[in-house]
Amino acid sequence: MRSAPKITVVGSANIDHVARCARLPRPGETISDAAYERVPGGKGANQAVAAARLGARASFVGRIGRDELVLRSLEQDGVDTSGVVHDDGESGVALILVGGDGENVIVVAPGANARLAHADVEIGDADAVIAQMEIPPEAIAAAAASARFFCLNAAPATGPLQLRPDLLVVNRHEYEAVGPYTGLLALTLGEQGAVLLEGAREVARAKPPRVRAVDGTAAGDAFCAALVVSLLEGRERGPALERACAAGALAASRPGAQPSLPTAAEVDGVLAA
């Protein structure tokens, strides 16, 4: 039996302050019917938890401040946190508004994430490394330099890429920001699913199962982790992309970031339905 893939995620860890309301406010408008909760999040921590729930042996490298809600969440899901740097400042914070249709708007104050340095990044023995762009470029470069297989989720995209990852994961807006990319690229298309491109040529396409959208906050993180885990498990590209779409859809059908992330059994179940 093939052993579980080992994945190290280098990235952000946030405390998510989430307000759910019937609809998102317009500029200058106040809405007072919101329900509030505080949950663990951050794209890096989300992807580490997602990878663990999907069957990988996951490790997380990042900076976490005095509020250790995210650290406790990572440990509860069996993520190795020995690479976490404890920062004297505040953890990253995300302010998230979620409308009744599942759409959201997010503003992030990076806090300790902005202080993750090149010297903080120790990958260890990993089959793959995943990073995002909520941490400094030098930390991303350190992650890439030590990786056997490097996946970059270019979110949030800030312009043309300075690296050439083995796998690039982007949505439509990020795809436009990073510019042409001829390597292996997964482009997420929301309800339309996702397409996998290589050399600017389509090599796989998949659609997600039908779900009722509740909160899309961590859907992209579930997709990214599921795609990497599936490829490392030796799945063909088409089935791997299909599993990634299913994982993203399941996450979008539930509230919260890390609370919404599915297990491998749940992905299997929705694909078998």
C-alpha positions as CSV (number, residue, x, y, z in Angstrom):
1,M,0.0,0.0,0.0
2,R,1.3,3.4,-1.0
3,S,2.3,5.5,2.1
4,A,0.6,8.8,2.7
5,P,2.3,11.7,0.9
6,K,4.2,14.2,3.0
7,I,3.3,17.8,2.3
8,T,4.8,20.9,3.9
9,V,2.7,24.1,3.7
10,V,4.6,27.4,4.0
11,G,2.2,30.2,4.5
12,S,-0.2,32.4,6.5
13,A,-2.1,31.7,9.6
14,N,-5.0,34.1,10.5
15,I,-7.7,34.7,13.0
16,D,-10.9,35.1,10.9
17,H,-13.5,37.5,12.1
18,V,-16.6,36.6,10.1
19,A,-19.8,38.5,9.8
20,R,-22.7,36.7,8.0
21,C,-25.5,38.8,6.6
22,A,-28.4,38.5,4.2
23,R,-26.5,40.4,1.5
24,L,-23.2,42.2,1.3
25,P,-23.4,46.0,2.0
26,R,-22.9,48.5,-0.8
27,P,-20.1,51.2,-0.4
28,G,-21.0,53.5,2.4
29,E,-23.9,51.3,3.6
30,T,-24.3,49.9,7.1
31,I,-26.0,46.5,7.6
32,S,-26.9,45.5,11.2
33,D,-28.4,42.0,10.8
34,A,-25.0,40.1,10.9
35,A,-24.1,37.1,12.9
36,Y,-20.5,37.1,14.1
37,E,-18.0,34.3,14.8
38,R,-14.2,34.0,15.2
39,V,-12.6,31.0,13.5
40,P,-9.1,29.8,12.6
41,G,-8.1,30.6,9.0
42,G,-5.3,31.9,6.8
43,K,-4.6,30.4,3.4
44,G,-1.5,28.5,4.6
45,A,-3.1,27.1,7.7
46,N,-6.2,26.2,5.7
47,Q,-4.3,24.3,3.1
48,A,-2.3,22.4,5.8
49,V,-5.5,21.3,7.6
50,A,-7.1,20.4,4.2
51,A,-4.1,18.3,3.3
52,A,-4.2,16.5,6.6
53,R,-7.9,15.8,6.4
54,L,-7.4,14.4,2.8
55,G,-4.9,11.9,4.0
56,A,-1.5,13.5,3.8
57,R,1.1,13.8,6.5
58,A,1.0,17.6,6.7
59,S,3.4,20.1,8.2
60,F,2.9,23.8,8.6
61,V,5.7,26.5,8.5
62,G,4.7,30.0,9.4
63,R,4.5,32.7,12.1
64,I,1.8,32.8,14.7
65,G,1.4,35.6,17.2
66,R,0.1,35.8,20.8
67,D,-3.4,34.5,19.8
68,E,-2.8,30.8,19.2
69,L,-6.3,29.8,18.0
70,V,-4.9,28.7,14.7
71,L,-2.1,26.7,16.3
72,R,-4.6,24.7,18.4
73,S,-6.7,24.1,15.2
74,L,-3.7,22.8,13.3
75,E,-2.7,20.5,16.1
76,Q,-6.2,19.1,16.5
77,D,-6.0,17.9,12.9
78,G,-2.7,16.3,13.3
79,V,-0.6,18.9,11.4
80,D,3.1,19.0,12.5
81,T,3.6,22.5,13.9
82,S,7.3,22.1,14.8
83,G,8.1,24.6,12.0
84,V,5.9,27.3,13.5
85,V,7.7,30.4,14.7
86,H,6.1,32.0,17.8
87,D,5.9,35.8,17.3
88,D,5.6,38.4,20.0
89,G,3.2,40.5,17.9
90,E,-0.3,39.8,16.8
91,S,-1.4,36.9,14.6
92,G,-2.7,37.8,11.2
93,V,-6.3,38.9,11.1
94,A,-8.9,38.5,8.3
95,L,-12.1,40.5,8.3
96,I,-14.7,38.6,6.3
97,L,-18.2,39.5,5.2
98,V,-20.3,36.7,3.9
99,G,-23.6,37.3,2.1
100,G,-26.6,34.9,2.0
101,D,-25.6,33.7,-1.5
102,G,-22.1,32.6,-0.3
103,E,-20.2,35.5,-1.8
104,N,-17.7,37.1,0.4
105,V,-15.3,40.1,0.7
106,I,-12.1,39.8,2.7
107,V,-9.6,42.3,4.0
108,V,-6.4,40.9,5.6
109,A,-4.1,42.5,8.2
110,P,-1.0,40.3,7.9
111,G,0.4,40.8,11.4
112,A,3.0,38.1,12.2
113,N,2.7,36.7,8.7
114,A,4.5,39.7,7.3
115,R,7.5,38.9,9.4
116,L,8.1,35.3,8.2
117,A,11.7,35.4,7.0
118,H,13.9,33.3,4.8
119,A,15.7,31.8,7.8
120,D,12.4,30.7,9.3
121,V,11.6,28.3,6.5
122,E,12.8,24.8,7.1
123,I,11.1,22.2,4.8
124,G,12.4,18.9,6.1
125,D,11.7,15.7,4.2
126,A,8.6,16.5,2.1
127,D,7.3,15.1,-1.1
128,A,5.8,18.5,-2.0
129,V,5.7,22.1,-0.7
130,I,2.8,24.4,-1.1
131,A,3.0,28.2,-0.6
132,Q,0.7,31.1,-1.2
133,M,1.2,34.9,-1.5
134,E,0.1,36.0,1.9
135,I,3.7,35.9,3.2
136,P,6.9,37.8,2.1
137,P,8.5,36.9,-1.2
138,E,11.7,35.8,0.4
139,A,9.8,33.2,2.4
140,I,8.2,31.9,-0.8
141,A,11.6,31.8,-2.5
142,A,13.0,29.8,0.4
143,A,10.1,27.3,0.2
144,A,10.6,26.9,-3.6
145,A,14.4,26.4,-3.3
146,S,14.0,23.5,-0.9
147,A,11.1,21.7,-2.6
148,R,11.1,18.5,-4.7
149,F,7.8,19.5,-6.1
150,F,6.6,23.1,-5.6
151,C,3.0,24.3,-5.8
152,L,2.3,28.0,-5.7
153,N,-1.2,29.2,-5.1
154,A,-0.8,32.8,-6.4
155,A,-3.3,34.3,-4.1
156,P,-3.6,37.1,-3.7
157,A,-1.8,37.8,-7.0
158,T,0.4,40.9,-7.0
159,G,1.8,40.9,-10.5
160,P,4.0,38.8,-12.8
161,L,5.6,35.7,-11.2
162,Q,9.2,35.8,-10.1
163,L,9.3,32.0,-9.7
164,R,8.4,29.0,-11.9
165,P,6.6,26.5,-9.7
166,D,5.9,22.9,-10.8
167,L,2.2,23.6,-10.3
168,L,0.6,27.1,-10.3
169,V,-3.0,27.4,-9.0
170,V,-5.0,30.6,-9.8
171,N,-8.5,31.8,-10.2
172,R,-9.6,34.1,-13.2
173,H,-8.4,37.3,-11.5
174,E,-5.1,35.9,-10.4
175,Y,-4.5,34.4,-13.9
176,E,-4.8,37.9,-15.4
177,A,-2.4,39.3,-12.8
178,V,0.4,36.8,-13.1
179,G,0.5,36.9,-16.9
180,P,1.3,34.0,-19.3
181,Y,2.5,30.8,-17.8
182,T,3.5,27.8,-19.8
183,G,4.1,25.3,-17.0
184,L,1.4,23.2,-15.3
185,L,-1.4,25.5,-14.3
186,A,-4.7,24.9,-12.6
187,L,-7.3,27.6,-13.3
188,T,-10.4,27.6,-11.1
189,L,-13.6,28.8,-12.6
190,G,-16.1,28.9,-9.7
191,E,-19.3,27.0,-10.5
192,Q,-17.9,26.0,-13.9
193,G,-15.2,23.9,-12.2
194,A,-11.5,24.0,-13.2
195,V,-9.2,23.4,-16.1
196,L,-5.6,22.1,-16.1
197,L,-3.3,23.6,-18.7
198,E,0.3,22.7,-19.7
199,G,2.2,24.6,-22.3
200,A,-1.0,26.8,-22.6
201,R,-2.8,23.6,-23.8
202,E,-5.8,22.1,-21.9
203,V,-4.9,18.7,-20.5
204,A,-7.9,18.1,-18.2
205,R,-11.2,19.7,-17.2
206,A,-13.6,19.0,-14.4
207,K,-16.9,20.3,-13.0
208,P,-17.8,20.3,-9.3
209,P,-20.8,18.5,-7.8
210,R,-23.9,20.6,-7.3
211,V,-24.0,22.1,-3.8
212,R,-25.7,25.0,-2.2
213,A,-23.1,27.7,-1.7
214,V,-22.9,28.9,1.9
215,D,-19.4,30.4,2.2
216,G,-16.7,30.3,-0.4
217,T,-13.9,31.5,2.0
218,A,-11.7,28.4,2.0
219,A,-13.0,26.7,-1.2
220,G,-9.8,27.6,-3.1
221,D,-7.6,26.2,-0.3
222,A,-9.5,22.9,-0.3
223,F,-9.1,22.7,-4.1
224,C,-5.4,23.4,-4.0
225,A,-4.6,20.9,-1.2
226,A,-6.8,18.2,-2.8
227,L,-5.1,18.6,-6.2
228,V,-1.6,18.3,-4.7
229,V,-2.6,15.3,-2.5
230,S,-4.3,13.6,-5.4
231,L,-1.3,14.0,-7.8
232,L,1.1,12.7,-5.1
233,E,-1.1,9.7,-4.6
234,G,-0.5,8.9,-8.2
235,R,-3.9,9.7,-9.6
236,E,-4.2,10.7,-13.3
237,R,-4.6,14.4,-13.9
238,G,-8.3,14.2,-14.8
239,P,-9.4,12.3,-11.7
240,A,-7.1,14.5,-9.5
241,L,-8.8,17.7,-10.9
242,E,-12.2,16.1,-10.3
243,R,-11.3,15.4,-6.7
244,A,-10.0,19.0,-6.2
245,C,-13.3,20.4,-7.6
246,A,-15.3,18.2,-5.3
247,A,-13.2,19.3,-2.2
248,G,-13.7,22.9,-3.1
249,A,-17.4,22.5,-3.6
250,L,-17.8,20.8,-0.2
251,A,-15.9,23.6,1.5
252,A,-18.1,26.2,-0.2
253,S,-21.2,24.4,1.0
254,R,-20.3,24.9,4.7
255,P,-19.6,28.0,6.9
256,G,-16.2,29.0,8.1
257,A,-12.7,28.5,6.8
258,Q,-11.1,25.5,8.5
259,P,-14.4,24.1,9.9
260,S,-15.6,23.7,6.2
261,L,-12.7,21.7,4.9
262,P,-13.7,18.1,3.9
263,T,-12.1,14.7,4.6
264,A,-11.1,12.2,2.0
265,A,-14.1,10.1,2.9
266,E,-16.4,13.0,2.3
267,V,-14.8,13.7,-1.1
268,D,-15.2,10.0,-2.0
269,G,-18.8,10.1,-0.9
270,V,-19.8,13.1,-3.0
271,L,-18.0,11.7,-6.1
272,A,-19.8,8.4,-5.7
273,A,-23.3,10.0,-5.3
